[in-house]
Amino acid sequence: MITISKKLKGIIPYRVVVWPTESVVREIAENLPTTHAARIESANTELLTGRCLVDHYLTLTLAIDLRRGLEQINKDLITNARIRVHKAQKLGDRVTVRRSRGLPDQENLIDEFALLYNNFIAGQTFLFPISKAGISSYFPNAELILMDLDGEPICGHLNLLDKESGVSRMLWSASRRFEDHATARLAGILNVYLHWYEIEKYREEGFQTYDLGGIGVLDDNVGVNRFKLQFGGTIVREHNYLMAGMPELWRPVFKTFFAVSARGRRQKQVYRAADRWRQMPLERIRQTIATSVQNFEDSAIARNSAHEQKSDHNQREVARGN
């Protein structure tokens, strides 16, 4: 279990508790101090009542069991992922990795990752910039890893680490895949390789689970789901809670937040969409998500084919005109 203490707007004490035990969830749900709030994430306990309970929603994540042999984990990768790992390995010493698990940040990895991430999400509607302070708040319970190509960062991850339970989870990922075609291609290859690098290293360090950081439940998440499913893994259903010492005060605040802000409306969509997974067997969930990914790929192939046919037609028309 990891507990991160913060202050909302610099005033209200609150804590983020990740991977809590059932006893911890129940304790917080009944005994938060009046002026405190807590966000419970990735619990395996479904709690329907509690004096301090403000909100409860489901999420899905994709977890790889690192207790298995590396060969078996590798077999679970789709063919294209294994090809990308092999291509990255052939780049040799052009590829280097830098890692940091805390402060002081002597190599300025935090600044570099913040820049990489904020450039990566520029123009994306539902992703928001991160700050150096936001990244630093996760230390010493996190690790920042940057993968460089020819001495320049090309992709990076911020991973939450719980040594007690043996879990690593990707919190934020960024790459340069939206730059020029050559850079984007290499960024795609190396981002897959960075995941494989982390699987190898965390397994060597005794971690039991490599968590890819969530499966999206909305239609526009299909691209992210497609990327993550290529690593295999098991879908896990998780419970998340907002709790407060004065829940009657917080409930209308969050109702307003969900109604008037773009981020709030987005979160409400996620909460509602995730309800469909509450009683669905996990294997059926995986099949449903895999089907949506396959439909996405089929549509992309059809669009590319139509574009190529149109291009060929235009070329023939130009040739006739000449």
SEDOPA-480345 format. One record per residue (C-alpha): residue in three letters; x, y, z. Coordinates in steps of 0.25 Angstrom, whole numbers, plus 5000, padded with zeros to 4 digits. Each point is the difference from the previous one (the first is absolute). Layout:
ALAXYZ
...
END
This chain:
MET500050005000
ILE500550144997
THR499550135007
ILE500350134994
SER499650135008
LYS499650124993
LYS499250135003
LEU498950044990
LYS500250144996
GLY501150015010
ILE499050005011
ILE499149875002
PRO500849885005
TYR499849884991
ARG500749874997
VAL500149914988
VAL500049855004
VAL500349904990
TRP499949855001
PRO499350005014
THR499649885008
GLU498649975003
SER500250045014
VAL500650144996
VAL498950034991
ARG498949975010
GLU500850085011
ILE500150124991
ALA498549994996
GLU499650025014
ASN501050085008
LEU500650114991
PRO500250135008
THR499050114998
THR500950094991
HIS500749894993
ALA499749934986
ALA500649874994
ARG500049944986
ILE500149855000
GLU500549944987
SER500249864995
ALA499349935011
ASN499549854999
THR498950035010
GLU498650044996
LEU499450095011
LEU498650054998
THR499850085013
GLY500850085010
ARG499950125008
CYS501150084992
LEU499649944986
VAL499850114989
ASP500249924987
HIS500349874995
TYR500449954986
LEU500649894993
THR501349994991
LEU500749894992
THR501449984999
LEU501049904993
ALA501049935008
ILE501149914996
ASP500549895010
LEU501550015002
ARG500149885008
ARG500049924987
GLY501249974991
LEU500450114991
GLU499949904988
GLN498549985003
ILE499850155002
ASN500650024987
LYS499149904993
ASP498850085005
LEU500450124991
ILE499450014987
THR500949984988
ASN500150154996
ALA500550035015
ARG501149904999
ILE500450054987
ARG500150145006
VAL500849965012
HIS501049934990
LYS500150124991
ALA500350095013
GLN501149905005
LYS500650014986
LEU500250155002
GLY501149965010
ASP500750115008
ARG499250114993
VAL498949975010
THR500350035015
VAL499150005012
ARG500050105012
ARG499349975013
SER499750085013
ARG499349965012
GLY500050135008
LEU500650135003
PRO500950074998
ASP499849994985
GLN501450024996
GLU499849974985
ASN498850084999
LEU499249884996
ILE498750075006
ASP500150124991
GLU500349924988
PHE498849915002
ALA499150115003
LEU500450074986
LEU499949864993
TYR498649975006
ASN499450144998
ASN500550014985
PHE499449864999
ILE498650035004
ALA500050144994
GLY498650014992
GLN499449885007
THR498750045006
PHE499949915013
LEU501550005004
PHE500550115009
PRO501550055002
ILE500849965011
SER501050085009
LYS501349975006
ALA499350015014
GLY498949904995
ILE501149904996
SER500850025012
SER498849975010
TYR500149854996
PHE501449995005
PRO500549915007
ASN498949914996
ALA500350014985
GLU501149994989
LEU500250084988
ILE500649944988
LEU500450064988
MET500549934987
ASP500950084991
LEU500449984986
ASP501350064996
GLY500050085013
GLU498650064999
PRO498849965007
ILE499049934991
CYS499149935010
GLY499849995015
HIS499149955011
LEU499750045015
ASN499749875007
LEU499449985014
LEU500849905008
ASP499549925012
LYS501149915005
GLU499149945011
SER499049944991
GLY501049994988
VAL499250084990
SER500550114990
ARG498950084993
MET500250104988
LEU499450135004
TRP500450094988
SER500649964987
ALA500650104989
SER500749994987
ARG500450074988
ARG499049924991
PHE499350134995
GLU501250064994
ASP500649984986
HIS499849864993
ALA501449955003
THR500050045015
ALA498549955002
ARG500449864994
LEU501249995009
ALA499250055012
GLY499049894998
ILE501049894999
LEU500850065013
ASN498750025008
VAL499749854999
TYR501449975003
LEU500050095012
HIS498849915006
TRP500849884997
TYR501250065007
GLU499250035012
ILE499449865000
GLU501449945000
LYS500650095011
TYR498850005010
ARG499949854999
GLU501550005003
GLU499850095012
GLY498949915006
PHE498850064996
GLN498849914997
THR499150084992
TYR500250104988
ASP498750084999
LEU499950084987
GLY499150105006
GLY498649984996
ILE499149964989
GLY499150114994
VAL498549985001
LEU499650114989
ASP499949984985
ASP501250104998
ASN500949925009
VAL500149894990
GLY501350044995
VAL500649995014
ASN499449875002
ARG500549954987
PHE501450045004
LYS499949935014
LEU499449874996
GLN501249974992
PHE500749975013
GLY499149895004
GLY499650005015
THR498849985008
ILE498850105001
VAL499850045015
ARG498750075005
GLU500450115011
HIS499150095009
ASN500350155003
TYR499450095010
LEU500050145004
MET499850025015
ALA499950125009
GLY499850035015
MET498850094996
PRO499449924988
GLU498750085000
LEU500950124996
TRP500849934990
ARG498849944992
PRO499450134995
VAL501450054996
PHE500349884992
LYS498650004993
THR500350144996
PHE501449964995
PHE499449894991
ALA499050104995
VAL500850124996
SER501449964997
ALA500549934988
ARG500949915008
GLY498849975009
ARG499149964989
ARG501149914994
GLN500149935014
LYS498549985001
GLN500049944986
VAL501149905005
TYR499349975013
ARG498749974992
ALA500749924989
ALA500749915011
ASP498749965007
ARG499849904988
TRP501249925005
ARG499549995014
GLN499449864999
MET500649954987
PRO501049895000
LEU501450044998
GLU500249914988
ARG498850064993
ILE500550145003
ARG501349964993
GLN499349954988
THR499150124999
ILE501250105001
ALA500849914990
THR498850004990
SER499950165001
VAL501550004997
GLN499849904988
ASN498950094995
PHE500950125001
GLU501149934992
ASP499049954989
SER499550144999
ALA501450064998
ILE500349904990
ALA498750034992
ARG500350155001
ASN501449984995
SER499549914988
ALA499050114996
HIS501050115001
GLU501049924991
GLN498949974990
LYS499650144999
SER501550044999
ASP500149904988
HIS498850054994
ASN500550145000
GLN501349964994
ARG499349934989
GLU499250134997
VAL501250085000
ALA500749914990
ARG498850004991
GLY500050155000
ASN501450004996
END
